[in-house]
Amino acid sequence: MTDAPLKLFNSLTRSLEVFEPVHAGEARVYTCGPTVYNYPHIGNMRAYVFADVLGRTLTWKGLKLTHVINITDVGHLTDDADAGEDKMEKMAAEKAQSIWDIAEHYKQAYWADVRALNIRQPAQWTVATDYVPQMIEFAKGIADKHCYELESGLYFDVASVADYGRLARANTEEGEGRIEAVEGKRNAADFAIWRKTPAGETRQMEWDSPWGKGAPGWHLECSVMSGEVLGFPFDIHTGGIDHREIHHPNEIAQNQAHCCTNGLDDPKNSGARIWMHNNFLVERSGKMSKSSGEFLRLQLLIDKGYHPLAYRLMCLQAHYRSELEFSWEGLGAALTRLKRMVMAVEQLKLRHAELGSASMADLVAEPAEGWTLKQVQGDDWGKLQGALDKFDAAMADDLNTAVALTALDDVLAAKKVDPDKKAVLAAAIGAVLGLNLFNLTRADLRIRPKAASITEEEIEAALDRRKEARAAKDFAASDAIRDELSEQGVEVMDGDPLGWEWKLA
C-alpha cells in the first residue's frame, strides 16, 4: 500500500504544504483554548474536534504527538479586537462570585464537553495564570525595541516587525475599525501587552509589573505558553478562523520580536511552521452567540436526545475549512448514520462470537498512543485494501474527513471478508476519526430527552402489548397504543430499517 504524504493547508502561506516536522519524528501542536467565563457553544467545540482529528492523524502517520491546549482564565477582553472589559472579571461581577470560582466552574464544563466528544487529552493543559511571571519576563525582553508605555499600559508597536498582518491578508486600514481606539497609540493596530489596573480600581486578578499593577494582554498569553512548553519554532498552531484576523497576527508579531527574527517569507519566523484554522459553524437563528441567552451548547443537544458523537460526526462530514451550517435535521441525519455504523459493528461482534475467536475487545483495543498506519501495514487486507488506501489518502489530503468517512462505510459494508480483519480495520479507522465505535451500543445512542416523562421500561412494555395486538390482528388496539405513545412524545417507527423501533421526539 502507499503511505500518502501528509499535506496541510497553511493559513500563513495560503497553500497546501507537505508536513515536515521541525523535530524528526515528533509533531508539536498548540491549540488556542477557551476563555473560561461561560459555557462553550457547539461552534467553539468544532475547533477542538478539528484539532483532535489533526492530532490523531499525526499519530496515524507515525509521529510522536506533543499537543498543548491553553486555558485562558485572565486577560481576554470582550472581543478579539483588544477592547472592552475583561470577560472573566465581567462574569465574576455579574454572578457575584470569585473570579477563581468562575474559572474553575467553566473549565470543568469545557472539560466535560471534551470528554463527551471523545477528544483526546493533550500532552499538557496550560493555564494562563500559572504563567504570569513568564509573561512579565517575555514582555520585559521585547519592551525596549518593540513596545511603548501609555497611561493604560504597555503597547506593542506593530510597525517594529516585518510583515505585520500577513496572516490575516488584510491591510491595516480595513482592520482598524475592530481595534480599540486609545489616545496616544502610534498605530491603530497596536495592541496591549500589559494592561494597568485603572487608578482607584481593584481587579480580582492583578499582578505587580514594571509597568504597574495589572494583568497581561490576551495575545501575550499564547505566545508565552506556546514558546515555554513547545519551544520556538514549533510545528503547528491551530484555532478558529476568527483568530486569524487579529489574535494570531498579534501572537506572530510578539513571537517575531521575542525570537529576533525577520519577515514572514520564512514561516518559522512566526513561531510556528504552519498555522491552521477551522471555519465557522453557523446557525441561521443566531443562537451560536453566547449573547443570545440560551445559546447552543453540547448539553442542549444531549437534553434533546442526541448523542454527542452525532455532533462530532456532523463536524466530520464537512471539511474543517468549510463553513458548516447547523440544523436539527442535519444532526438527526448524522445520528442515523452513527446508528448504522454501530449496528454494523454489533453484527461484526456477533459474527466474531460465532467463530469462537479470541476476545473482540483485545482484537480491536486501541494502542496506548493511538492507531498508526504502520501497525496495519503488511497485513493482507484483500478486498479491504482499497478502503484502507482511500482512508489514508483522504486524511493525508488536508484532513478530508468527509471522504475518509466513506472509506469507513466501505469497510463496514464489505461482504465475504475475514470478519476479524474487518473489525481491526474498522476499529483503526474509527479511532482516527474519534468515533469510538467499538465502545458504543444501541442503548448508548438512545438518549431520553430531558423533557420526556415516560420511562424506557414503559415504552418497551407498551410496544410489547402493541406487538401482541398486531399478532392478534387487533389493529384498533395497536393504533390506540401507538396514539397513546405519540401523546407522550414517543414516535413509533414501524418498519424502521435500522431496527430502532421507537424514538423520543
KEKOL-823442 format. One record per residue: y, z, x of N, C-alpha, C in turn. Coordinates in steps of 0.1 Angstrom, whole numbers, plus 5000, padded with zeros to 4 digits. Each point is the difference from the previous one (the first is absolute). Layout:
! KEKOL-823442
YZXYZXYZX/...
//
This chain:
! KEKOL-823442
498850005008501250004992501250005009/501149974994501350005007500750134998/500750045010500950125000501449944999/500649994988501349934999501150095007/500949945008501050085006501050054989/500450135002500850064990501449965001/500649944990501449954999500750084990/501250055004500850094992501449944999/500750024989501449944998500950115006/500849965010501050085006501449984993/500550104993501349984993501149985010/499950045012501049995010500249855005/498849935001500149865005499849914988/499750054988499749924988498949905003/498950045006498949915004498750085000/498949924998498750055002499750015015/499550115005499750025014498650055002/499349965010498750055003500250145006/499350104994500250145004499450025014/500850055009499550035014500550155002/499250095001500450145001500850035013/500950095000500850045012499050075009/499150084995499050075008498749954996/499349955010498749934998499050084992/499549944989499050074992500550104990/501450024999500550104991501249944993/500150044987501249954992500750134996/501350005003500950124996500949954989/500050074989500749964988500850124995/501349974996500850104994500449954986/499950084990500449974986501150094995/501049954995501150084994499450074988/500050135000499450084989501150044990/499650094991500850034988501150105004/501150004992500950115000499650104989/499650125003499350084991500950084991/500849934992501050064991499649984985/498949924998499649974987498649945001/499349974988498749945000500249865005/499049945007500149865003499649924988/500749884998499649924989499049905005/499349924991498949925005500549885009/501349974998500649905010500050055014/500450135001500050075013498649995006/499050034992498650015005499449865004/500649894995499549875005500249995015/501150065005500249995015498950075008/499450114994499050075007498649944998/499849934989498849924998500049895011/501149935001500249895010499750055014/500750115004499850055013498650055003/499350054989498650045002499149885002/500249894992499349885002500249945014/501250015005500349955014499250095010/500050134998499350085009498549985000/499449984988498649984998499649865007/500949904999499849875006500050015015/500950075005500150025015498750075005/499550094992498750075003498949894999/500049924990499049904998499949905012/501249985006500149915011499650075013/499650124999499550075012501050085008/501250024995501050075007500050154996/500250095010500250144998501450014993/500050064988501350014993500650145001/501350005004500850125000501249974990/499850064989501049984989500850124997/501349994999500950114998500849974987/500150104991500849994988500950125000/501349984998501050115001500250064986/500450124999500550074988501450045002/500949944992501450035002500450114991/500350125005500350124993501550045002/500849925007501450035002500749875003/501349994996500849905006500149874993/499149964990500049874994501050014988/501049925000501050004990499649934988/500949994990499749954987499749854999/500349935011499549865001499849965014/499549885002499749965014501249975008/501250004993501249955006500850115007/499350115003500650115008501250074992/499850014987501150054991499550104991/500950094995499750104990499450135004/499550084991499550135003498649985006/499650115007498650005005499150024988/499049924999499150004989499350144999/499650055011499350135000500950114995/501250015005501050104996500449994985/500149874996500449974986498950054990/498749975003498950054992499950155000/500150065011499950145001501150074991/501249945000501150064992499749984985/499449884997499749974986498950104994/499050025009498950084996500250155002/501150035007500350145004498950075007/499549925010498850045008500449995015/499250065008500249985015499649865003/500849945009499749875005498749995006/499550105007498750015006498949994989/500250074989499050004989500049864994/501249944998500049864995499249915009/500350005013499349925009498550024999/499550125000498650035000499349954987/500750024989499449964987499849854999/501149925004499949864999499249935011/499950075011499149965011498550004995/499750114994498650024995499749904989/501049974991499949904990499749865006/500749975010499949875007498649995006/499550115007498750005006498949994989/500250054988499049994989499949854997/501149934999500049864997499349925011/500250045012499449935012498450024998/499650124997498550024998499549924988/500750004989499649934988499849855002/500949945009499949865003499149965011/499350105005499049985011500749955013/501250055002500749965013499550105011/499649945011499550085011501150095006/499650115004500950095007500549945013/501350005003500449955013499650095012/500249955012499750095011500950125000/501249984995501050115000501049984989/500450114993501150004991501150075008/501249935002501150065007501050044989/500450135001500950064990501450015007/501049954994501349985007500650145005/499950104992500550135005499350065012/498949955003499350045013500549945012/500949894998500449925012501550015002/500750094993501550015002500450025014/499450095008500450015014499949875008/498949924997499949875007501049904995/500450014987501149914995501350035007/500350135002501350035007500049955014/498850015007499949955014500249855000/499349934991500149864999501549964998/500750064990501449974998500850035012/499850115007500850025012499849895010/498849955001499749905010500749864998/500349974987500749884997501550014996/500450134999501450024995501149945008/499950015013501149965009500349854999/498949925000500149855000500149944986/499450074991499849934987500650074987/500550115002500550084988501450055002/500650044989501350065000500150114989/500950095002500050124991501249994990/499750024988501150024990499950144994/500950034991500050134994498750034992/499449894995498850024992498750005008/500149965012498750005008500149905012/498849975005499849915011499549874995/500749895003499749874995499549905011/499149914996499549905009500949884999/500449945011500849885001499149885001/499849934989499049895000500449885009/501350005004500449895009499550035014/499550125003499650045013498649955004/499349934990498749955003499949854996/499249925007499949864997499249984987/500449904993499249944988499850104989/501150094998499850094989499949934987/499050054992499849944986499149885000/499449965011499249885000498850014991/499550124999498850024991500449964986/501250044995500449984987500449864997/500349925011500549864999501249994991/500850115000501350004992501250025009/501049924998501250035009500750134995/500850055009500650134997500850014987/500749894997500950004988499150024987/498949945000499150014988499550144998/499850075010499450134999501050114998/501349975002501050115000500150084987/499849934989500150074987499150114998/498950005007499050114999500150115010/501049995009500250105010501150104996/499850125003501050104996501349975007/501150004993501449995006500450135005/500250015013500450135007501249965008/501150074998501249985007499850025015/500449915008499950015015498849935006/499149944991498849935006500549875006/499449975012500449885007499549874993/498850014995499549884993499450054986/500149914991499550044986498650045000/499149955009498650025000499650135009/501050065007499750125008499450104991/499150085005499250104992500050135007/499750114992500050135005498750045008/500250055012498950055008499950154997/501150074998500050144997501150034990/499750074989500950034989500450145001/501350035003500550135000500050064986/499750134999500250074987501550014998/500549954988501450014997500550155001/501350015004500650135001499950084987/499650125000499950084988498849994992/499049915005498849984993498850055009/498950034994498850045007498849924994/499349945009498849934996498850095001/499049984992498750085002499349965013/500249875003499449955013501149955009/500350085010501049965010499750065014/500449935010499750055014501349985008/500050085011501149995010499849885008/501149935004499949895009501349985007/500149925010501249985008501149944991/499749954988501049944991500350094988/499650135001500250094989498750034992/500150104992498850034991499949894990/498749964998499849894990498549965000/499849884997498649944999500049865005/498849965004499949865006500149904990/500449885004500049884991498649954998/499849954988498749954996499449905010/500849915004499549895009499550065013/500750105005499750075013498650054999/499650064989498750074999498849915003/500049874995498949925002499949955015/501249975006500049965014499350115008/500450124998499650115008498550034998/499550004987498650044998499149885004/500449884998499149895005499950005015/501250015006500050005015499350125006/500150124994499450125006498549994999/499549954989498550004998499349885005/500649884998499449885004500549945013/501250045004500649945012500549864998/501149975006500649864999499549915012/499749884997499949944987498650034994/499950014987498750014993499849874993/498949994993499549874995500749964987/499950084989500449964987500850114993/501149964994500850094992500049944985/499550084990500049954987500950084990/500349934989500850074990500349904989/500650054989500349914989501249915004/500149894992500949895003501550054999/500250114992501350064999500550065014/499050045008500450065013500449895010/499749874997500349895009501549975001/500750044991501449964999501050105008/499750134999500950105007499350105009/499050074994499350105007499449955013/499249904999499349955012500949945010/501049924996501049955010500650125007/500350114993500650115007499150075009/498750014996499050055009499949925013/500049874998499949915012501250015009/501250024995501150025008499950125008/499650114994499850135008498949985010/498949934997499049985010500549925012/500749904997500649925011500950095009/500850084994500950095007499250105009/499050054994499250105007499249945011/499449894998499249945011500849915010/501350004998500849925009499649855001/499749954988499449865000501149914995/499749875001500949894997499849954986/500249874998499949944986498649994995/500049954988498750004992499249875001/500449915010499249885002498650055005/500050115007498750075003499850114990/499049984990499950094989499750155004/499450025012499750135004501250095003/501249935002501250075002500550084987/499349964989500450074987499350144999/499150035009499250124999498649974996/499849904991498749964996499849855002/498849965003499749865002500149924987/499650064989499949934987500650094990/500949944991500550084988499449934988/499450084991499349944988500550084988/500349924989500550054988499349954988/499750094991499449964987501149984990/499849904991501049974990500050104988/500949994991500150094989498949994990/499850114993499350004987501150014990/499949914990501149994990499450034986/500850074992499650034986501249974992/499949914990501149944994500850104991/499450114996500750104992500950095008/499949995014500950085008499450135004/498850034996499450135002499550025015/500349915009499650025013501050095008/501150024994501050085007499950154996/500250095010499850144997501250054991/501149925000501150044992499849984985/498849934996499849974986499350114992/499950125006499450114993498550005002/499249964990498550005001499649875007/500249995013499749885007498549995002/499649885004498549975002499550075012/499250104999499450065011498550004998/499250025010498649984999499350094990/500550124998499550094991500149954985/501149934998500249944986498949904997/499649925010499049904999498750074996/499750115008498850084997500050064986/501250054997500150074986499749904989/500349875003499749904990498649945001/499250065008498649965001499649905010/500949975010499749905010499650075013/498949965006499650065013501049955011/500450095009501049965010499649885009/498649985002499649895008500249874992/500250004987500449884993501349955005/500950105002501449965005499949955015/499150065008499849955013499549855000/499049984991499549864999501149914995/500850044991501249924995500949965011/500250095009500849975012499349905009/498750015002499349915009499949864994/500249994987499849864994501349925003/501050055006501249935004500150025015/500649905007500350015014501150115002/500050075010500950115002501549955001/500249885005501349955001500549934987/499250004990500449944987500550114991/501049974992500450094989498950024990/499750124996498950024991500650064987/499749944988500550064988499050094994/500550124996499150094994500049984985/498850004994499950014985498750074997/500050064988498850084996498949904998/500349884995498949904999499449965013/500849995010499549975014499250115005/500550124998499250125004498750014993/499949974987498849994993499049905005/500549885004499249905005499450045014/500850075008499550055013498950104998/500250094990499050104997498749934995/500149904992498849924996499349945012/500849955009499449945013499350115008/500650115001499450115007498750054994/500050004986498850044993498949905003/500349875000498949905004499550025013/500850045010499650025013499050135001/500450104993499250125000498749984993/500049924989498749974994499149925009/500649915007499249925010499450095011/500850105004499550095010498950094994/500150044988499050084993498749924999/500149874997498849925000499349995014/500950005010499450005014499350135003/500650114995499350135003498750014992/499949944988498750004993499049925007/500449885005499149915007499550065013/500950075006499650075013499050114997/500250074989499150114996498649944997/500049894993498749934996499249975013/500749965010499349965013499550115008/500550124996499550125007500550015014/501249945003500550005014500650145003/500650005012500650135004501250034992/500650115002501250044991501149905000/500449964988501149914999501350065006/500250134998501250075006500049985015/498950025007499949985014500349855004/499549914992500149865003501449955000/500850054990501449954998501050105005/499650105007501050105004501049945010/501350034997501049945009500150085013/500049935011500150065014501250095000/500050105009501150095001501449945002/500049895008501349945003500349884990/499049974991500249894991499149885004/499849914991499149885003500849915009/499249935009500649905009499249874999/500649895003499349875000498850015009/500250065012499050015010498750064994/500150104991498950074995499149914991/500649904994499249914991499749865007/500649985012499749885007498550005005/499449895001498749995006498950014990/500250054988499050004989499949864995/498849974995499749884993500450024986/501249954996500550034987499649894990/499449895005499549904991501149944991/499750014986500949954991501450084999/499950125006501250085000501049975011/499649925009500849975012501449944996/499949914991501349934996501050104994/499550104992500950104995500650095011/499250035010500550085011501049935007/499849875004501049925007501349994992/499849984987501249984991500850135000/499350114999500750135000500850025013/499349985011500750035013501249905002/499849884996501149905002501250044991/499750054988501150044991500850115005/499350115005500750125005500749965013/499549915008500649965012501349924997/500049944988501249924997501050084993/500750095008501050094995499650084987/498850055001499550094990500049944986/499349884999500049934987498950074991/500450114994499050084993499649934987/500849914994499649934988498849925003/500049925011498849925003498850095005/500450115007498950095005499250064988/500750034989499350054988499149904994/500349875001499049904995498849995009/500250045013498850005009499150124995/500650114997499250124995499349964987/500749934991499449954988498849915003/500149925010498949915004498850085004/500250105008498950085005499350074988/500850064991499450074989499349914990/500449874999499449914991498849925006/499850025013498949925007498750034994/499249894998498650014995499049975011/498850064998498949975009500350035015/500650125002500350045013499450145002/499950045012499550145003500950104994/499650094991500950094993500650105010/499350045010500550095010501149945008/499849875005501149935007501249984991/499849974988501149984990500750134999/499350114999500750134999500850045012/499549975012500750045012501349915001/499949874997501249925001501050034989/499550034988501050044990500750135003/499250105006500650125004501049985011/499749925010501049985011501349934995/499849894992501249934995500850094991/499350074991500650094991500850115007/499550055011500650115007501349955007/499949885006501349945006501149994990/499649964987501049994989500350144994/499250105004500350144995499650024986/499049934995499650024986498950104997/499450055011499050114998499049984990/499549874999499149964989498750084999/499450045011498750065000500150154997/501250054998500250144996500650014986/500149894993500650004987498849984990/500250064988499049984989500849954988/499249954990500649974987500750124994/499450115002500650124994501450035006/500149985014501350025006501149914995/499649884996501049904995500450024985/499350084993500350034986500850135000/501349985002500950125000500650024986/499950124995500550034987501550025000/500749924993501550014999500450144997/501150055006500550134997500250034986/500549904992500450024986498850014991/498849965005498849994991499550144997/499650034988499550134996498550004999/499449894997498649984998499350015013/498850075001499350015013499049885001/499649985012499049905003498750034993/499650124999498850044993500049964986/501250034993500249964986499949854999/500649925009500049864999498549955001/499350055010498649955002499250044988/500250124994499250044988500349904988/501349974999500449914989499449865002/499949955013499549875003498550004997/499350125003498550004997499849994985/500850074992499949994986500249854995/501049945007500349864996498949915003/499350025012498949925003498850014990/499850134996499050024990500349934987/501350014996500449934988499849855001/500449945011499849865002498649965000/499150085006498649975001499450014985/500650084992499550014986500749904991/500849925006500849904993501050064990/500450125003501050074991501449975007/500549884997501249965007501250064994/500050054988501150084995500250135007/498950075003500150125008500449975014/499549895006500449965013501549975001/500549934991501449975000500950124998/499550104991500750124998500150085013/498950015007500150075013500949945010/500049875000500949925009501550034996/500250004987501450034996500450145003/499150104999500350145003500450015015/499249935008500350015014501349935003/500349894994501249925002501350094997/499950084989501150094997500250115010/499050035009500250095010500249945014/500449874999500349935013498949945008/498849994994498849955007499849864995/500049905009499749874997498549975003/499249974989498649975002499949855004/499349985011500049875007498649934998/499749964987498749944997499949875009/498849995005499749885008500749995013/500650115005500750005013499149965011/500349895007499149955010499950105012/501050095001499950105011499150124996/499650004987499250114996500750144999/501449994999500750135000500050074987/499849924989499850044986501250054993/500950085007501250054994501050035011/501350014995501050045009501050084991/500850095006501050074993501349925002/500649974989501249925000501250095003/
//
